[in-house]
Structure formats: C-alpha cells, structure tokens
Amino acid sequence: MVRTSYINHIGFLCLAVLFLIPVCTFGQTAGTNAGGIERVSITIDTGKTSAEISPYIYGQFIEHLGRCIYGGIWAEMLADRKFFYAVGEDKSPWKAVGDNSCVTMVQENSYVGKQTPAVKANGDRSCGIVQGSLGLVKGKKYVGRIILAGTGDVKIEVSLIWGAGQNERQTITIDTVTEDYTKTPLGFTAGGATDDGRLEIVGRGTGTFHVGTVSLMPADNVEGMRADTLKLLRQLDSPIYRWPGGNFVSGYDWRDGVGIDRDKRPPKKNLAWNGLESNDFGIDEFMTFCRLAGTEPAVTVNTGFGDAFTAAQEIEYCNGGGDTAMGKWRAQNGHPGPYNVKWWFVGNEMWGKWQLGQMQLKQYVIKHNLFAEAMRKVDASIKLIAIGQTGAWDEQMLTKCADNMDLVSEHFYCDRNKSVTQHVRQIPGRVRRIVKGHRDYRKRFGSLEGKDIRIAIDEWNYWSGEKGRYYLMDALGIAEGLHEMFRNSDIVYMANYAQTVNVLPAISTSKTDAVFTTNGLVLKLYRQYFGQVPVAIDGDRKGMDIAAAWSGNRDVLTVAAVNPTKYKFEIVPAVKGAALRGEEQLHFISGSDPMAFNEPGQKPQVKIETEQLSGSAEKLAVRPLSINIYVLSVR
C-alpha cells in the first residue's frame, strides 16, 4: 500500500488519462420518450465475445494496518495483550488500579516479549491493571484466558465491567497462584451494552502476582475470527486474498507469527506503520481465514528487509511435505497437510522511497531473480507475481525478469473530485492507462515473445475520505473500473481491492457491528450476478458506462449499466444472435445523494435491491446515480 505522498500525484494521473471505451462506441441519444426520459439505443452482438473474465478480478487484499486485521477480522478485543508497552505509559491501553507504585514492569522471567507487569498486593485494597474502551453487547457471552504466576497469599479477581455500579460487573476469582505461570479460562456474560467496557485484573492480600498475558474474545468467534465480519466476507465471495502486505511485508518476518501457542509469540513493532504487531494472526491463521471465508490464499514474500532463503523457507512451510524441515514445523504447529499455496507475490512496491529496503532498479531486478529461483527450487508449480509500475520500472522488470514471473503487479489509488462524473471516471481512466502501457510493452519487448504475462492490479481504490467512509459516488467509480477490466479481460487477469476491512474498506466494523460499504456492495453485486464472457456492444450511452457478458453456460445474458448522472435513461437494446425469453431480473444500487454511505450499527443508506421486470427486455429503465445489472434469460 502506498503512502499519502504518493497518493497525491496518483490522483492527478487518474484525471489526466481519459480515453474512449474500446468495446463500446457511443454516439448521440436515440431520442426522448414521452416522459422526458432519454432513450439510449445499443446493439448487443452476442456472437462477438472476448476472453473469459478471470474470477480473480474480484480479489481482495488485507494488510496489517490500522483495524484491518486486528479489530476487524481477528476477534481479539484487548490491545497490547502481551504488554509490549509498560502499563501506564502513553502508548499502553493498560492503566494501574489503586496506587500506581503497585505495578512495575519486570524483565526477569518475563512470560512473553521483553517484560511482564508485576502487581504487589496491598491487603484489602485492590491493586492491579485495567483496560477500557471495550465494546460489549448486553446478553452476549465473552471468553478468554489469563496466564498468571505469583508468590504469597494473594487472591486475584478478573472482572468484566459494563457500568459504574457495583452490580454492573461479573467477576471470576482465582484463589491461588503458583510460581509457575498457569493458564485460567475466562467466561463472562455482559449485563449491559457499552462502548466503554473494561477488563479489570486486581489482587488482594499479601504477595505479588505477574500477568503473563490475557485474552478476551466474543464467544461466537469462529476459530478466532469475528463472526459478524466473517458473515459478510462469505457474502462478498472473493475468490482470492492477498496477504500480509503491502508496506507491512517489507519489515515482517513470517516466522514471528508462527507457533502453536499464540500467547508465546512475541509482540513487535510494526515497522511500516508505526503500530504494534502482536503476531497473533500469522500464516497459519491466514490459511484458516481463507478456509473459513471459502477463498484462495495469495502470499507476499518480503523482498525489502527479507532474503531469498527465508522466502524459500516460507514456500516449504506452506507447500512442503511432512518429510521437509519446514513441513515438519508446520505439522508440529497443528497443520499436518500442506496448504498448497499457488500464488506468490514477490515483494511489494520496491520502487517507492517509503518502502523498507528500497533499492535502485538495476539492483532490484537481480534480487527478484534470486528470490524467484530460490522459491521455484522448493516448488516449481507455484505462480509468481512480480512488482510492477508502468514506466521505467516495468520496462526493466519485463526485459530482465520475464522468465521469472507469471503476472506483473500494478497499484493505483485515486483522490476525490468534487464533480461526480469526473470522480467516477478516474478509476476506469487509470485502468486504461495501465493496459495501454502493457499492450505497448508486448509490441516492443522481445523478452515477452511467446509469453502471456498478464496484469495483476493487486491494489486499487479511491483514497477514502472522512472517517474512512465510502460514498455512493465512490461505488459508481468502482463499478466503472470493473467494466474497464472486463473490456480488457485478455490482459487483466487479477485485481485485488484494497483493503477489505476498515482500511479503505469493502466492509466497515465498529466494536460490535459490521456493514458493507458502498464499494463492498458493488463488488458483491458483480461477483454474484455479472456474467463471465464479455460480448460486444455498439451504440450510444449519453454519460453511462455499459457492459455485457454471457453467463458461463450461455443461458443468461447480463447487461450492466452505470449511470453517474442525475438523469433518468431508458436503454433500448437490440440483441443479435440470441432470442430473449421475456424473463428478466434487475439487481441495482441507487440513491438520490452521491454522498450517501453506510455506517456500522445504523440503518444502511445504500443497499442492493432486486426487481422482477415485467414484459420483455425491450426497454431497460436506468435510475439516476445507479449501478444496474439486468439478468436476461435466453432461449
């Protein structure tokens, strides 16, 4: 993922490149009907088809950034649960209960990481630690664990608190502790709803106790994943997810996030984003996530601070048999069978000055080839996606590394524009610019002769606005961006929307709720209803973007129309090469306000709606500010 300084000039490039749509040739409108609605005539030639649309166009990208993983996908409710920061310091979410002097951080016999909080009991006075700002739902169950050690006669109370009253808490009492760290399970039921719940750990009596680590999750978590987020992820139905970055990967050692006991994985700084990485969600958890979401994993290896040997080990950990060193380690961690990961991204944005380990292009082409050769030596069947960027970087990568890649990556983000139409057209314009560059490379570079190295637009989106919200006007642009990829289905093979949850999101979560953003609804809509084989369209559009495609078995014709204007239209389609049965359905997203958005915990302003169309497909009504997919049955 790029930093903001890069985003600013990306937005300018998006505005600067607006070409005519190659498949659809548009002229003037056919006229206006009696109701003052513009009539638009098009011809759909079902016999003229393009390359089948790759399902990977609907891919997603998740990164260890903000609340994408932690607080979005992963169900852990406690921040810094392994005490990377000292209790009471500014960056720590933990505060002392009672006298501040009763809590100290000790390094000797630390349970995990460099330090552990030690609490000295003070008779009948409560001394301990507390973390607030927890989202609780009345009547909901929460589970967890606490790992404690101690000396003396100390009784420990662990309380989930939802209010200020003495009765607005549930407490679990641990009567004895030992010098060895011991795990105690936790289970609570919230008696009230709040966004400022607390988990309090206090002791009374004499002696000292150490809090090795503590965990709290909703009881309905699914193998560690948030149930509400996972429900929407399954509806999104993305066929592939790219992980773990993004800029994050260039400072990440995948081995830190591996180990059957997550409580013993050490917390570390997130070097790319200045946050904290608990290492609770590592490569095994990502594979679990993919299984639960019904998707395929795509893993990015670290070509920043990383090395080829470590990348090769990662391949062996994922794909190696039980007789290999890494395969044995995977089995010891509870996963005996190989994951058989097919797609591997070789690094991320190494052309950017913000990238950890960034180097000159002439050096990086050597590094890419070293990585690719080491990775394929472990598993020759894997598919490699190389770092790309249109211009000098692509030219060198495609001339010097073409034998060591299967796809080439491109990233882009666009800024906001006050004009709805200009804002919408940035995304398809940027796709056209990338495609035009790669078609030119194929003509110019002998290294590409006989090869079909297609494009993976593995990060693409608008840069989100206030509070990370996406609006109806953004959704219109995402839909037109998909149309442009469909028109170039022979060369755009993969696209990974960035990012799935909370950061530039398709799904937005609060502490207790999850909802599709407008952009997420578009991806869900097209993934579910649009066809797989593009067909040719000719005619006029009057400000709309229109695409059409056969279903895989060619018994259904889908026509998609994006209308970013304030006008109503009536599409009059002439279908060549097929007879319609008169059984039509419309699935659409629309609204009167281009700034409409969805917020977790509130009634959605934007949603997918469905209508059964009466009569035939002779006239297709198009609402203002709308995205429409007409499903037309064919005899």
Beta strands, then each sheet from edge to edge (+ up, - down):
strand 1: 31-32
strand 2: 38-49
strand 3: 59-61
strand 4: 94-97
strand 5: 103-106
strand 6: 116-120
strand 7: 123-136
strand 8: 141-151
strand 9: 154-161
strand 10: 169-174
strand 11: 182-189
strand 12: 194-205
strand 13: 208-218
strand 14: 240-243
strand 15: 268-270
strand 16: 275-277
strand 17: 296-301
strand 18: 343-346
strand 19: 383-386
strand 20: 407-414
strand 21: 454-462
strand 22: 492-498
strand 23: 507-509
strand 24: 514-516
strand 25: 533-539
strand 26: 545-550
strand 27: 556-563
strand 28: 569-576
strand 29: 580-590
strand 30: 609-613
strand 31: 620-622
strand 32: 626-634
sheet 1: 1+ 2- 25+ 26- 27+ 32- 29+ 30-
sheet 2: 1+ 2- 28- 31+
sheet 3: 3+ 14+ 17+ 18+ 19+ 20+ 21+ 22+ 3+
sheet 4: 4+ 7- 12+ 9- 10+
sheet 5: 5+ 6- 13+ 8- 11+
sheet 6: 15+ 16-
sheet 7: 23+ 24-
end
